Amino acid sequence: MLTKGVFQKIRTRSSKKSHKPYPSLGKIAENQVEFETENITGTMITYYTPPVFQGVGVSGFHNHFLADDLSFGGHVLLATMKDVTVSVQPIENFELHLPIDNQEFLNANLSDTSKLDKVISKSE
């Protein structure tokens, strides 16, 4: 779903830029910062991922915002819409491209997903 227009109030959360060696998602989530603004024009993108795909995506509805002037954005925590247009685009499939030519990816131990749901919930 694409929501474009004026947002009366919006609160977002974002993490700081990461550098090598890249921290885990859990570590990144610990350092997120919240931002809030009012009467801003921009676009909120919302998508839905079925629970069966948790880990590949974020299960449920997920919202991100970006101001038209690029001055504000992030993961949406709260939004009050003032004058917006909403359009819906059903998504019936997705493609997953893995970096199979990247040695760091190939060497990474990605087998322990036991805490993945908790880490994703905390970061989102």
N, C-alpha and C positions, 0 to 999 in steps of 0.2 A: 504494500500500500504506500502511496506517495501522498504526503500532505504538505501543501505549499501555501504560503501566505504569511499573515501576521500572527505571531504568538504573543498573547497578553503576558504570559509568564512561562518561563521554562527553566528547569534545573537539570543539569547534566553532570556526568562524572567522566573523568578521563585519567589516563595514566601518563607518567612522564616518558619521554623518549628513552628507549632502551639501547644499550650498546653491548658489543661482544665482551665477554661471554654473556649471552643473553640469559636473563633470569627466567625462572619458571613463571607460569601464569599466576600461581599463588603468591609469589614474591611481588610481582607487578601489581596485583590486586591490593596488597598491603599499602602501597604508596599512591593510590588514586586520590584525586582531589575533586571536590564538588564545586560547581559554578552555577550561578543563577543570574538571570537577567529578565527584563521586561520589555514589552513592545518592540519585538525584533522580527524582522522579515527573514524567512528562510525555508528550509525543506526538512521534513522529518520522513525518514524511510523506515517502514515497519515491515518485518517479515515474520512468518510463522514456520516453525520447525516442529514436526511431530515428535513426540517423546522417544520414539524408536531410534531417532537420529541424534539423540543427546550425545555430545562428544564430537560429532562431525560438525554439528551446528549447536546453537543454544536452543534447547527445547522450549516451546511456547512462543509467545510474541516477544519480539526484540525490536527496540527502537533506537535510531541514531538521528541526530540533528546536526545541520550545518547552516550557519547564517549566510545570507546572500553575499555579504561583504567579507566572508571567511574569518570574521573576528571572534566567533563563538561556535562551539560544537561539542559533541561527545555523545556518550550513552545517555539516553533520556531517562530521568528518574521521575519527572513530573512535567506536565505540559497543560497549560490552559490556552485554548485556541480562541482567537478573536475573529479573524476573517480569513478562512482558509478554503482551499479546494482540495478535495480528496479524490484520488483515482486508485483503482484496484487492478492489479495484474496478477491473476492466478499463476502460480509456478508449479508445473507438473513434473519437473525433473531437474537434476543438477549434474554437473560433471565435476569430478574430483581429479585434479592434476597433482601428482606427487613429484617432488624434485629428485627424481631417480639418478640424476647426474651430479648430485651434491653429496660429497663424502660425509659431511657432518650429519646430514639427514640419514644416510645409510648406516652410519655407526651409532646413531642415537638409540638408546634403549627405551622403546615406547610401549613395552609390554605390560607395565603396571598401571592399569587404569582404575584401580580400586578406589582412589580418592578423587577421581576426575569430576564427578557430579558436584561434590562439595566445593572444589576449587572453582568450577564454573559458576556455581551459585554465588560464591563470595565475590567473584570478579565482576559479575554482571549485576 
